[in-house]
Amino acid sequence: MLVECQAALGTPGRARHWREVVGVPPETRGLEEVRTAYRRRAMELHPERPGGSHDAMAELNAALAAAEKEISR
């Protein structure tokens, strides 16, 4: 499942799989592992942190939503 956030944000470019955005390997199956990786990435990308970005955080949030949707099926 590709992250739909780029279309929602109107940003051109290659769509990335949520695993790539969150930073988890393909064999990751559990939602708790995904959420742990999400929190780690959020600490790096949060707009209030040095080097953070609103766009990057929005992409990360969309990736988490896509992960939750895919894993909960």
C-alpha positions as CSV (number, residue, x, y, z in Angstrom):
1,M,0.0,0.0,0.0
2,L,1.5,3.3,-1.1
3,V,1.2,6.3,1.1
4,E,-1.5,8.6,-0.4
5,C,-0.2,11.6,1.5
6,Q,1.7,13.0,-1.5
7,A,-1.5,13.4,-3.5
8,A,-3.3,14.8,-0.5
9,L,-0.5,17.4,0.1
10,G,-0.2,18.1,-3.6
11,T,3.5,17.2,-3.6
12,P,4.8,15.7,-6.8
13,G,7.2,12.8,-6.7
14,R,7.5,9.1,-6.2
15,A,4.9,7.6,-3.9
16,R,6.6,5.7,-1.1
17,H,5.4,2.6,0.7
18,W,4.5,3.3,4.3
19,R,7.2,0.9,5.5
20,E,9.8,3.1,3.8
21,V,8.5,6.3,5.4
22,V,8.2,4.8,8.9
23,G,11.5,2.9,8.6
24,V,10.5,-0.7,9.3
25,P,11.7,-3.8,7.5
26,P,9.3,-5.8,5.2
27,E,9.0,-8.6,7.7
28,T,7.5,-6.3,10.4
29,R,4.0,-7.5,11.0
30,G,2.9,-6.1,14.4
31,L,1.3,-2.7,14.8
32,E,3.1,-2.1,18.1
33,E,6.5,-2.4,16.2
34,V,5.2,0.1,13.6
35,R,4.1,2.5,16.3
36,T,7.5,2.3,18.1
37,A,9.3,3.1,14.8
38,Y,6.8,5.9,14.2
39,R,7.5,7.5,17.5
40,R,11.2,7.3,16.9
41,R,10.9,8.9,13.4
42,A,8.4,11.5,14.8
43,M,11.1,12.7,17.3
44,E,13.4,13.3,14.3
45,L,10.9,14.9,12.0
46,H,8.7,16.9,14.3
47,P,8.5,20.5,13.1
48,E,9.4,21.9,16.5
49,R,12.7,20.0,16.5
50,P,15.8,21.2,14.7
51,G,15.7,20.0,11.1
52,G,12.1,19.0,11.4
53,S,9.5,19.7,8.8
54,H,5.7,20.0,8.6
55,D,5.6,18.2,5.3
56,A,7.8,15.3,6.5
57,M,5.6,15.0,9.6
58,A,2.5,15.0,7.5
59,E,3.9,12.2,5.4
60,L,4.8,10.2,8.5
61,N,1.3,10.6,9.9
62,A,-0.2,9.5,6.6
63,A,2.2,6.5,6.6
64,L,1.0,5.5,10.1
65,A,-2.6,5.7,9.0
66,A,-1.9,3.5,6.0
67,A,0.0,1.0,8.2
68,E,-2.9,0.8,10.7
69,K,-5.4,0.3,7.8
70,E,-3.3,-2.4,6.2
71,I,-2.4,-4.3,9.4
72,S,-5.9,-4.2,10.9
73,R,-7.4,-6.0,7.9
